[in-house]
């Protein structure tokens, strides 16, 4: 019951129209961006360009921003579950971020879903419910998310799921890159947090 109540918390209440609009925008960030943005960057800047080769950072930062904004603004477990499951599915189906490793990333879906849920839940619990500092909340939530995803990768690697030639790149993708993109998402989302705070005061 307490967990359900936490998932029903948001920083402020919105009208039905605004709520629908922000759900649409978050879903665009969580679903369409992972599917198409990496491909678009490759076509516009070239496959070997700096921007295209760092598409995981760009896509991951947008997805993490969407997750944290979800934690701050979206109520209801059904909406939240929908949003946290979209990015991993669309990223793997798109095949542009992880390229030849995409087929193996399907094994990572449960850990990614749990990691995404953790960052949303901890923001709601620590920031909205316990009134902890925004950046302290972010540090804890990011650490837990990365631990879950990297732990899932490490377990699958131990049982030999991933080809040896992909392990080093996936190690970085499931560890360092997750931490970097979640941190960027936290910084971007801080503007939404401040805007909400200002509106509440007014």
C-alpha positions as CSV (number, residue, x, y, z in Angstrom):
1,X,0.0,0.0,0.0
2,X,2.8,2.4,0.9
3,X,4.6,1.7,-2.4
4,X,1.4,2.3,-4.3
5,X,0.9,5.6,-2.5
6,X,4.5,6.6,-3.3
7,X,3.9,5.9,-7.0
8,X,0.8,8.2,-6.8
9,X,2.9,11.1,-5.7
10,X,3.9,14.0,-7.9
11,X,5.5,17.3,-7.2
12,X,2.3,19.2,-8.2
13,X,-1.1,18.5,-9.6
14,X,-1.8,19.2,-13.3
15,X,-5.0,19.5,-15.3
16,X,-6.1,16.5,-17.3
17,X,-5.0,18.2,-20.5
18,X,-1.5,19.1,-19.3
19,X,-1.1,15.6,-17.8
20,X,-1.9,14.0,-21.1
21,X,0.4,16.4,-23.0
22,X,3.3,15.7,-20.7
23,X,2.7,11.9,-20.9
24,X,2.9,12.2,-24.7
25,X,6.1,14.2,-24.5
26,X,7.7,11.8,-22.0
27,X,6.7,8.8,-24.2
28,X,8.3,10.5,-27.2
29,X,11.5,10.8,-25.2
30,X,11.2,7.2,-23.9
31,X,10.1,5.4,-27.1
32,X,10.7,7.4,-30.3
33,X,14.1,8.9,-29.3
34,X,15.8,5.5,-28.7
35,X,14.3,4.1,-31.9
36,X,15.1,6.8,-34.3
37,X,17.5,9.4,-32.9
38,X,20.7,7.3,-33.2
39,X,19.8,6.4,-36.8
40,X,19.1,10.1,-37.6
41,X,22.4,11.2,-36.1
42,X,24.2,8.5,-38.2
43,X,22.5,9.7,-41.4
44,X,23.1,13.4,-40.7
45,X,26.6,13.4,-39.3
46,X,28.0,10.1,-40.7
47,X,28.5,6.8,-39.1
48,X,32.1,7.6,-38.0
49,X,31.4,11.1,-36.7
50,X,31.9,12.0,-33.0
51,X,28.2,12.7,-32.5
52,X,27.1,9.4,-34.1
53,X,29.7,7.4,-32.3
54,X,28.5,8.8,-29.0
55,X,24.8,8.3,-29.7
56,X,24.4,6.1,-26.6
57,X,25.3,9.1,-24.4
58,X,22.8,11.4,-26.2
59,X,20.0,8.8,-26.3
60,X,20.6,7.6,-22.7
61,X,20.7,11.2,-21.4
62,X,17.3,11.9,-23.0
63,X,15.8,8.6,-21.7
64,X,17.1,9.3,-18.1
65,X,15.7,12.8,-18.3
66,X,12.3,11.3,-19.2
67,X,12.5,8.8,-16.3
68,X,13.3,11.5,-13.7
69,X,10.6,13.9,-15.1
70,X,8.3,10.9,-14.8
71,X,9.2,10.5,-11.2
72,X,8.6,14.2,-10.5
73,X,5.5,14.8,-12.5
74,X,3.6,11.5,-13.3
75,X,1.2,9.7,-11.0
76,X,0.0,6.1,-11.2
77,X,1.8,2.8,-11.5
78,X,0.3,1.9,-14.9
79,X,1.7,5.1,-16.5
80,X,5.0,4.6,-14.8
81,X,5.4,0.9,-15.8
82,X,4.6,1.8,-19.4
83,X,7.2,4.6,-19.5
84,X,10.0,2.6,-17.8
85,X,9.6,-0.4,-20.2
86,X,9.5,1.6,-23.4
87,X,13.2,2.7,-23.7
88,X,14.9,-0.7,-23.6
89,X,12.4,-2.2,-26.0
90,X,12.7,0.6,-28.6
91,X,16.5,0.8,-28.2
92,X,16.9,-2.9,-28.9
93,X,14.4,-3.0,-31.7
94,X,16.0,0.1,-33.3
95,X,19.4,-1.6,-33.2
96,X,21.3,1.6,-33.7
97,X,22.6,2.3,-30.2
98,X,24.1,-1.2,-29.5
99,X,24.4,-2.2,-33.2
100,X,25.6,-5.9,-33.4
101,X,25.2,-6.3,-29.6
102,X,21.5,-5.5,-29.8
103,X,20.4,-9.2,-30.0
104,X,22.3,-9.9,-26.8
105,X,20.9,-6.9,-25.1
106,X,17.5,-8.6,-25.0
107,X,18.9,-10.6,-22.1
108,X,19.4,-7.3,-20.2
109,X,15.8,-6.2,-20.4
110,X,14.7,-7.4,-16.9
111,X,17.7,-5.7,-15.3
112,X,17.1,-2.5,-17.3
113,X,13.5,-2.4,-16.3
114,X,14.3,-2.9,-12.7
115,X,17.0,-0.2,-12.8
116,X,14.6,2.2,-14.5
117,X,11.9,1.5,-11.9
118,X,14.4,2.0,-9.1
119,X,15.4,5.5,-10.3
120,X,11.7,6.5,-10.6
121,X,10.7,5.0,-7.3
122,X,13.7,6.4,-5.3
123,X,13.0,9.9,-6.7
124,X,9.4,9.7,-5.6
125,X,10.3,8.2,-2.2
126,X,13.3,10.3,-1.3
127,X,12.6,13.6,-3.0
128,X,8.8,13.8,-3.0
129,X,8.0,11.7,0.1
130,X,11.0,12.2,2.4
131,X,11.9,15.7,1.1
132,X,15.5,14.8,0.6
133,X,17.8,17.2,-1.3
134,X,17.4,16.9,-5.1
135,X,21.1,16.0,-5.8
136,X,21.4,13.7,-2.8
137,X,18.3,11.9,-4.1
138,X,19.9,11.8,-7.6
139,X,23.2,10.4,-6.4
140,X,21.4,7.6,-4.4
141,X,19.0,6.8,-7.3
142,X,21.7,6.7,-9.9
143,X,24.0,4.5,-7.8
144,X,21.2,2.0,-7.3
145,X,20.2,2.0,-10.9
146,X,23.8,1.5,-12.1
147,X,24.3,-1.3,-9.5
148,X,21.2,-3.1,-10.7
149,X,22.0,-2.9,-14.4
150,X,25.7,-3.6,-14.1
151,X,25.0,-6.4,-11.6
152,X,22.6,-8.0,-14.1
153,X,25.2,-7.7,-16.9
154,X,27.9,-9.2,-14.6
155,X,25.7,-12.2,-13.7
156,X,24.8,-12.8,-17.4
157,X,28.5,-12.5,-18.3
158,X,29.5,-15.0,-15.7
159,X,27.2,-17.6,-17.2
160,X,28.6,-16.9,-20.7
161,X,25.7,-15.1,-22.4
162,X,27.8,-12.4,-24.2
163,X,30.6,-13.1,-26.8
164,X,34.0,-12.3,-25.5
165,X,34.6,-9.7,-28.2
166,X,31.6,-7.7,-27.0
167,X,32.2,-7.9,-23.2
168,X,34.5,-4.9,-22.9
169,X,32.2,-2.5,-24.7
170,X,29.1,-3.8,-22.9
171,X,30.9,-3.5,-19.6
172,X,31.4,0.2,-20.3
173,X,27.8,0.6,-21.7
174,X,26.2,-1.1,-18.6
175,X,28.4,0.7,-16.1
176,X,30.2,4.0,-16.8
177,X,27.8,5.1,-19.6
178,X,24.8,4.3,-17.4
179,X,26.2,6.5,-14.7
180,X,27.1,9.4,-17.1
181,X,23.7,9.4,-18.9
182,X,21.8,9.2,-15.6
183,X,23.8,12.1,-14.2
184,X,23.2,14.2,-17.3
185,X,19.5,13.3,-17.1
186,X,19.5,14.4,-13.4
187,X,21.1,17.8,-14.3
188,X,18.6,18.4,-17.2
189,X,15.7,17.4,-15.1
190,X,16.7,19.9,-12.4
191,X,15.3,22.7,-14.5
192,X,11.9,20.9,-14.5
193,X,12.2,20.5,-10.7
194,X,13.0,24.2,-10.2
195,X,10.2,25.3,-12.5
196,X,7.7,23.2,-10.5
197,X,9.1,24.6,-7.2
198,X,8.7,28.2,-8.5
199,X,5.1,27.5,-9.6
200,X,4.2,26.0,-6.2
201,X,5.6,29.0,-4.4
202,X,3.7,31.4,-6.6
